[in-house]
Each structure stands twice: as structure tokens, then as C-alpha cells.
Amino acid sequence: MINKELISASLPVLSPKDPVFRALQLMDDCRVRQLALVDEEKYLGLVAENDLTGAADDDLLLSALIPHISQVKVGPNSPFTEALQVANEYGLDLVPVVETDGNWVGAIAAADLLRYTGHMIGADEPGGIIVLEMEKQHFAFSEIYKLVETNDAQITQLNTHFDNNLGVFFVILKINKMELSDIIASFQRYEYQVRYYFGEEQYENELRNNYDHLMNYLNL
């Protein structure tokens, strides 16, 4: 997915001729903390709520703020992950999408980025999750896939992450079924470190623990 395919049609833009109070009202109506400033289809920058609340006069035109506002933006044909990174790095509610010549294309709502990311990692699909912890050089996709497949299951999503603080490499697996005990046992048999797992067994164990606590309470 590229950025221009995630543009929201519901996000308005500001004009340099708009006063501060109108910009604040639009942000409040749209429940965002930033809006793009656009003049004759040219992107001038991203106006933030903090830029407006610091203005001396609510009637001040936004044109006066142009030298001080952020120029953050992404290209329309870049991967959506670029917009996701920018939104996360700058704490944005929306990400401006602009051509290389400065022509305005549109804006992506951060909520849409989060929703699409969830779809990409399979968060909206049924199944269990297993998180393995290992040294990076020991990562072997073929072996991991084989261990899952031998338990009549499939990996529907695989992501990796290296935690610089811990110095640990994580492999996050989304499995197409909730019953994970056999898969967990296989990983442990081959000396894989299972950091977390989320499946039916965990839910059942939680129910059992709650039941035991209740019985102990009633027996008092």
C-alpha cells in the first residue's frame, strides 16, 4: 500500500487567509491537533494546535505563522510505512502527502494508518500468537515454519524485532489456530525460548484459576 491510497477525504485544509480562531475551531470539529496549510494547491506546512494557542491574537491570519510551522510531509508514492514512521516520530494525528514540486495531494489520518497496520500484521484475523526470543544469528525461517507445519498449523504472519535495550531478537508468529500447546511443546523441544503466547490454552488456564479462587473463597 502506498501513501496516496490511504488519503482521507474528510480532513479539511487551512488557508493562509484563515484566522487563528477558525483553525482552532476546525481542529476541534475534526478532533485533530494539526491541519495542513494549503494555498492554491501548494502545501505551505502543518499548523499545530500549539502554534495557534501561542498566538497573541485569535484574529491573526495564519499567513503570519508560515515561517514557524512544521514542513513535515511524505510522498504520495512512498510506502505507507513511511507515513507511519512520521506519525509516530512527530506524534501526529494526520500526515500530509505532498508531491516533490510541493503540490498538495491530501492527508492520511493516523487512525487509518493504525487500522491498516493492524490489518497488515493480521491483528483482525482469528488465531493465536507466539513470541520467540533468540539471538539474531539463530533465526531460521524454514525451521520455524516446519515446526509449526508439523503440528497441522500454518504461520499467517511473521514479524521480527530487535530490541536494542535488551539486545534480544524477537520473532512474532501469528498462527491460524488458537490451540497452541503442541506447537509450544515442539518449540521447547528444539530449545526455542518462548517469551509469550496468546491462545486458547491461556484463556482456559485463566478461567480455571478464577474458578479455583472462587472455590477457595466459598470454602472459607
N, C-alpha and C positions, 0 to 999 in steps of 0.2 A: 504494500500500500504506500502511495506517495502522498505528500502533504496536501496537494490540491484536491485530492479525492476525499479529504476529511473536513473540508471547509464548511462552516456553519452559515446558513442563510439568515439566521435570526439575530446575528450580532451586528449592531449598528456601528457607524464610524462617526468621528467628530470632525468638525470643520474648524479651520483657524479663526473663523468669524464667530464661533460659538463662545459665549461667556462661561466663566468658571461654574456658575450655579447650574447651567444647563448640563454640563458634563457630569457634575456630581449627581444630578437627577437621573440621567441616563444610566450611569453606573449602578445606582440604587435600584432602578427599574429592572435592569438585566442581572442584578446580583453578581457583579464582577468588580474587580478593583482596578482594572485597566481598560482602556479603549484606544483604538488606533486613531491617529490624526491624519486625515487624508484631504488633499486639495487637488481638484481636477484630476483624479485618478492617480495622483502621486502620493506615495507614503512619506509622511514627514516625521513620524516617530510614534512612540507608545506613551500615552498620557496615563500616569498612575494617580490613584487617589491621593497619595502623599504629595504629589506635585500640586494638587488643587487645594488641599487643606492648608498648605503653607502660603497660599496667595493672599496678598493684603486686601484684595477687593474681589467680591463674588461677581462683579460685573466686568472684571478684567477679561479681555479676549485671549483665547488660547494661543493666538499667534505670538504673544509676548513670552510664552513658555517654551517655544521651539528650541532655543539654544540649550535648554537644560533637560530636555526629556530624553528617554532611552531610545536608541536606534535598533534595538534588538529585532531580529526577523529571521525567517527561514525561506528557502527557495521552494517554489511550487513542485518541482520535480525531484526533490530530495526525499529520502525515505522518512516515514513518519517517526522513526526513532530519533531523528534529529530534532523534530518539534518536541518530542517527549523529553529529551535531554535539556532543551532550552527552558521548557516549562518548569522542570524540576530545579534547574540551576538558579533560575531567577524568581521562582515562586510565583509563576504567572497563572491567571485564570483563563487567559487566551494567548495564542501565539500568532503574530502577524505573518502572513505569507505574501512575499513580495518578489517580483521579477528582478533580474540583475540590473535593469535600467531604472528601477525604482517604481515601476508601475504596480499599483495595488491589485492584489488578487483576492484576498479575503483573510479571514481569521479562523483558527481552529480552537474550539472550546477545550479547555483542559479536561473537562468531564468526558468529552468524546474520545480524547486520547487515552484516558484511563479505561474507558469501556472497550475500546478496540484492543488495547494491550491485554486486557483480561481475556478477550476472545482469542487473541493470538497464542496465549500461553495455555489455553484450554480450561480456564477457570470456570467457564459456563457449561462444561461438559461433565457428565457423571463419571465417577471413578475415584480411585484412591491416589494418594501422593506418598512417595518415598523420597527422603533426602539422605543421600550418601555423603560421607566425609572421607576424603582421601588426599594423598599427595598428588599434585597435578600430573606428574610423570607416570602415575599408575592408572590414569584414566584410559580405559579401553572400551569404546562403544560396543564393539562386536561381542565382547564377553558379557557385558551388562545386558545387552539385548537378548543374548542366548539364554541367560539365567531367567529372565522374565518369560521368554517364549516357552521354555521347558515346563513352566507352570500354567500352561494354557492361557496366557495373557499376552497383551501387547502394550508397548510404550506408545502412547498417543502424543506425548510431548516430552522433550528433554531440554533442559536448560542447565547451564553451568555458571558458577560464580566463584571468583577467588576473593576471599576476604583478606585484605591487606593487613588489617589489625591482628587477626588471629593467625595469619599465614596458613590458612586452610582452604582447600579447594572443595566446593560443594557441587554435587550433581543432583538436580531436582527432576524426578521422574513422575509423570502423570500416567497412571495405569488404567486400562479400560475396565477394571472391575474393582469392587470395594473389598473383597476378601483377600487380604494381603499376607496372611500368616505363612503360607507355603513359600511365597516369594521372599519374605523376610528371612525365613529359615535358610533358603538357598544362598542368599547374600551372606548370611552369617557363617554358613558352612564354608564358603570360599573366602572367609576372613575380610569381608567388606564391613566397614563401620557404618551402621545405620544410625544416623543422627536423630531423625524424626520419621514418623509415618502417621498418616491420617487415613483411616479406612473403617470398615465395619467393625473390626475387632476392637478398635479403640473405643468406639461408641458403645459396644456391648459391655466392655470392661467397665466403662463409666457407669452404665446402668446397674451393673452388678455391685459396684462399690456403693452406689447410692442406696440400693436395696439392703445391702449388709448393714450400712449405717442406720437405716430405718429400723431394721430388726433389732439391732443392738439397743437402740433407744427405747423401743417398745418393751424390751426385756428388763429394763431398769426397774 
